[in-house]
Amino acid sequence: MPKIRIISSTLRDGSYAVNHQFTKQNIINYCRGAEKAGIDTVVVGHGYGLGGSSFQMGFSLLTDKEMVDTARNELKNTKLGVFLCPGLGTIKELKELSIDTVMIASHCTEANVTHQHIMYAKERGLETFGVLMMAHRVDKFKLLEQAQLMQSYGADNILLMDSAGAILPSEITEKISYLSSCLDIPVGFHAHNNLGMAVATSLRAVQAGATFLDCTSRGLGAGAGNCPLEVIVAVLHKLCYETGLNLYDLMDNSDLVKKIMDEHHHIQEISMTSLASGLAGIFSGFKDQVLREAKKYKVDPRDIFFKLGELNAVAGQEDLIKDVAKELSEHK
Amino acid sequence: MFSGQREDSPGIARAKELGIPTSIHGIEAIPENCQIVFDCTTAKSHLQNAAFFDCMDKFIIDLTPSRIGKMCIPKINLKECLKEHEVSLVTCGAQAMCPKAKKIMEQCPEIEYMELVSTIASSSAGIGTRENIDEYTQTTADALEEISGVKRAKAIVIINPVEIEMRNTLTYMLNGKRESITKTIKTEGNLPGNLELITQAAIKTAEAYAKN
C-alpha cells in the first residue's frame, strides 16, 4: 500500500473557526504537538492565506509574519507552509517569510492567475502546491485543464479543495482518479464536513489515487470543519496504508486543539447553517458573516446561503452577503 | 496605428476592420508623427519599454498597472496630468472608486484605512490583468492612498466565472462603525464595464491633451 502524506492546515483553515484570533501560544503548542507526531507539513496563517486580514475576510489577531515566525521557531523536521490566493496575497508578502512550502490557490476555473506566483515559488525552491478551490463547481475535464496549467507553471503537487463541503464520495472518486491518471505530479484532497462526508471523501480520494490529504486536527476549520486528521489516519492505518505518523501523538494533539476550541468558545459541529451552505455549494468560510447579517436584517441565514448559491458566489465575495440579506429582508 | 506582437491577435484583426493601420512590431512601429501613445500591454512590458518612452517626444498614456508616470484619474486631476510626459491610468478599480474615496476623505479625514474589493467576471479579466494581478492590487491600493489621501489602503480582486458586472465595494471605519459603499459598473457597449471604464479614461485624457 502506498504511503499517504498527511498535511495539517489546522493553523490555517482552523483560523476561520477561531475568527482568525489564534494566539502565539496556540501556534506554539500546536506546532510542538505536530512536530512530536511527525506531521509532514503544517500550514499556518489567516484562513484566506497571506493578506487575508481585512474587512472582507476578517481581521486576524497576529500578522502573517508573526504567525509564520512563531511557527518557524517551533518546527525542526516538520515543514512550514503558507497559503496564498492571487488577487489577495502577493509575491511581495511571500518574499518576507521564512517558509518551506506554499499553497497557491485559485477558484477552480481561474488557474492562470497563479502563473507568476508558482513561478516565483519554484525559482525560490519552495515546495509548491497548485490549489483548485470550490472543486464541486466544475466537471473533471475542466479541473484537469486547470490543473495542467498549474503543472505547466511548475507546481509540484495539485490539491483539490472541497471548499463548500459539497462533494459526495462518488464525485471525488471520479475527479481524483481522472486527475491522478492524467497528471504527472501528485494529486491530493482537502475535504470539508458540511454534508458529514469529510472522512468518507478523504478515504475515497486516497483509494482513487490521491497520495496526500490536507486535513485539520479535530476537524477544526471553516463552517462544519475539515476532515479530522487523527480520524482519517486511524482509518488509513486500519486499511494498512502507511502515514509515518504516531496515532497516540496525533490524538494528544487533537485534545490540545479541543482546549484551543474551548479557549475561543468554538464548537466544531455541523450546524444547520453549515448544512445549508454545503447544500448551497457556498464557501464554508462565509458562515460567521452570514450569521451576522442574518441577525442584523432579521432574515434566515439558510435563505442567505441558498440565494448566494443561486448567484454562484465564489470564495472572497463576502461583500455580497450584506446585499443578499438586505434584499431578502425587503421581500419578506 | 494599432501595434501588437501577434499576427493572430483579435485586436489587430478588429483594428484592420476599422481601417486602422496595424503592425506586429510592437513599440518599434510607433510612427514619428504620432503624438499620443496608449500602452495597453502589461506592467512588465511597460517597464521594459520605459527607456524607449523616455526618449519619445510623445504623450504616453499607460493603461497598465506599472506605476510609472503620474497617476491620472480624469474625474479628479486631469488638468495637472496634461503637463506630464507620461500618465498612468492605474487600474479600472482605481478609476471606479478613487473619486468616491476622495469625497469620503474630504468629509471625514480621520479615516485611517480603506479597503476596496473588486469582483469581476472571468471573461473581463484579460491575460494582462491575470499576469499582473499583484501589480493590479498594489497599484489600486497606492492610487487610493495618493488620490484620496487615506493613510493606508488595501485592494482585493476576486474573479468569478459567472457573467457578472464589475462590483466594487469600498469599506472603512467611521465613528466606530463599519461603513461600506458598493458601486456596480454596468456593461452598456461591447466591452465589459471595467474595461470600458479605463478605456473611457484613456480617451478622455487623450482628447483633453489633443485639445491643448
Interface residues (C-beta under 8 A of the other chain):
Chain A: G51 S54 F55 Q56 P86 G87 L88 T90 I91 K92 H107 T109 E110 N112 V113 H115 Q116 H117 R137 L311 N312 A313 V314 A315 G316 Q317 D319 L320 K322 D323
Chain B: E115 V117 T119 S122 A125 I127 R130 E131 I133 D134 T137 Q138 K154 I156 V157 I158 I159 N160 P161 V162 R167 T169 T171 R178 S180 T182
